[in-house]
Amino acid sequence: MRVLMTCGGTGGHIYPAVAIADEIKRRNENAEILFVGGEIGMEGELVPKSGYEIKLIPADGFNRKDMRKNFVAAKRIIQGLSRASKIIDEYKPDIVIGTGGYASAPVMKTAQKKGIPTYIHEQNAFPGVSNKIQEKQAKRVFLGFKEASDYFKHPEKHIVCGNPVREDFIKADREKARQALGFGPEDFVVLAFGGSQGAGRVNQAMMKVIEAFNGVDGVKICLGTGGYYYDLILKDFESDGITIEDNIKILKYIDDMPTYLAAADLVISRSGALTVAEVTVCGVPAVFIPSPNVTGNHQFFNARAVSEKGGAIIIEENDLDNEALIKTIQGLKNDSEALKEMAKKCADCALPEAVSIIYDNIITSYAE
């Protein structure tokens, strides 16, 4: 079987595609897999690191705020369609699987026009416009959240499978993770991050959290700032005369997220689809602060899917109060039973068999 995977932009689209590709290779060692992504995005780096070949095409989205920029976007989309068609003709895939991103749309559209079976994986509880358009011609639509089904038109194609996460998250062990990071079994560990690029408002709030718990015995705070904010945060602490104590870890990037998540008692983060999937698979209670700067406010809907079941707390950015966040953390630290119940409800939201469900359904439907 020759499989064409298409994804792009951020890790939230790329890592699920890689996880699906890994499952295909695990279940069918003779399968051939090629990725197609955009020239601008993380896929050009992340996909080869995962062991797969990738071809890059021009790709862009339309700018809803500045229509003048859409002339350039339209040109790149046309170029992307042409390049996608050439790649498909040369590679001759049996199936095409798209997980989102600007590059995904022209590849999926071209494949559908050529009569090649296509499969969509929608990560978010509120789906993107492109996937809704492609749904009619797709054979199956895999959903990261069942709530997304309400926004599509062909429920007979929908399969709720969850979001594919790397096996490292599923197999992560709390005791081993704490030993690896130097945390004690009774430490209360808070992990905060805003994604690979960081999140300014989350970092700002966490700086106050760090001040409140700096040097406090039995509390460990780990903050992944993102590359842009790292030096700025360290300089701000220095200018305020604050010496960071040993119970605080401030990191530019969290390279070993499975270990840090497994070690955590509480997560404070944005609520991108992949983050929510990883948090629920690890069963870690969360305070989600959805980004307000995303299409359709989809991070809020992702977070709500967990908060409604009791596994997370949502604080919208406009309502984020630094002192209230500190009190929330302190309250959960002091109420181990509430934290334990929250962890159970968070884990109940996980769908760890996502890649297996996707593979089985693709093979079944392809044979029809």
Buried (B, 14 or more C-beta within 10 A) or exposed (E): BEBBBBBBBBBBBBBBBBBBBBBBBEEBEEBBBBBBBBBBBBBBEBBEEBEBEBBBBBBBBEEEEEEEEBEEBEEBBEBBBBBBBEBBEEBEBEBBBBBBBBBBBBBBBBBBEBEBBBBBBBBBBBBBEBBBEBBEBBBBBBBBBBBBBEBBEEEEBBBBBBBBBBBBBBEBEBEEBBBBBEBEEEBBBBBBBBBBEBBBBBBBBBBBBBBBBBEBEEBBBBBBBBEEBBEEBBEBBEEEEBEBEEBBBBBBBBEBBBBBBBBBBBBBBBBBBBBBBBBBBBBBBBBBBBBEEBEBBBBBBBBBBBBEEBBBBBBBBEEBEBEEBBEBBBEBBEEEEEBEBBBEBBBEBBBBEBBBBBBBBBBEBBEE
